[in-house]
């Protein structure tokens, strides 16, 4: 019997809507990355990040106020949000810098190792318990990273380490989110990530600023617009769909990145990149589904 036939119609519909939102959101984020890759050939990644945040902030603020009201503006952790903003800037900076030298699909595949770092850091920093099956998934994912990066091989590029740093710092950012009060929802967190990105990227901006050409302004706008739409849709997807169902669809980004990379730059990742991406995506999907189901069991036990 299929899973969908065993679910109530409303639950099946919410799962389908959640999947559609996540797939659409990932598509828009990949479009944002593609525009950033094009701009990265002409502008410093820090400038791209600053203008992305500057353009996106009014839209993110309006969306947060519309969905959550004024309470989304209140936070008890301004310092932590600023720290997370700084981590986010360095993380995104490394990814955009890596896009200068790497195919879009390859950089995306390596950056998708982030859930593996989240799992490892949750044990090292938060002292959480992870079972043997999840550790095997983490090891399989890191094996995938090694297949893509290929350290020591003649084809090794130092630039492949940049999206790996992105994945590590994203994991750190997710772990620091545990210090935020549970009363502060995802809308508040998203709003302050963008605000923190704007403030932190502005610090060193005078060192790298270059007046953008008029013809390039639409591309800066596209980076901001598509990233905002992507985050909004992904947030909505996780709100209306079961996490264990929608989370694996994050990895459709590998498909979009491959397609866009070929269309705009005629990039064709080799067999090793595809194999490594399969290992990374497979382990990430397994970890996401297993953790979501574990949380669901915990909630059921708490209600008894």
Number of C-alpha atoms within 10 A of each C-alpha: 5 6 7 13 9 9 12 9 11 9 14 17 15 16 23 18 18 27 27 18 26 28 24 22 26 27 23 25 24 27 22 24 23 24 20 26 26 17 21 20 14 12 17 18 26 26 25 25 27 24 19 26 25 19 18 24 21 14 16 24 21 13 16 22 17 11 11 15 11 11 13 22 16 10 17 11 14 13 11 16 26 20 18 25 23 20 21 24 26 22 24 24 23 22 29 29 20 26 27 19 16 21 20 27 27 28 28 27 28 30 24 26 29 24 24 26 23 21 22 19 18 19 13 11 11 12 10 12 10 13 8 9 12 20 16 13 20 25 16 21 28 20 15 27 26 15 19 26 24 17 15 8 8 7 9 13 14 11 18 23 19 23 29 26 21 28 26 21 23 25 23 21 20 18 17 16 15 11 10 16 11 9 10 16 14 15 21 21 19 20 23 25 23 27 22 25 27 24 18 23 24 19 11 12 15 9 11 11 15 12 7 12 7 8 8 12 12 12 19 22 18 21 28 27 21 23 24 26 21 24 20 19 22 25 18 17 26 20 14 18 23 21 21 22 18 25 24 20 19 20 22 16 23 24 15 22 26 22 16 19 20 16 10 10 12 12 18 15 17 10 11 15 22 19 14 25 26 19 23 31 25 18 24 27 21 18 24 22 17 15 17 17 16 13 13 15 11 11 11 10 9 8 6 5
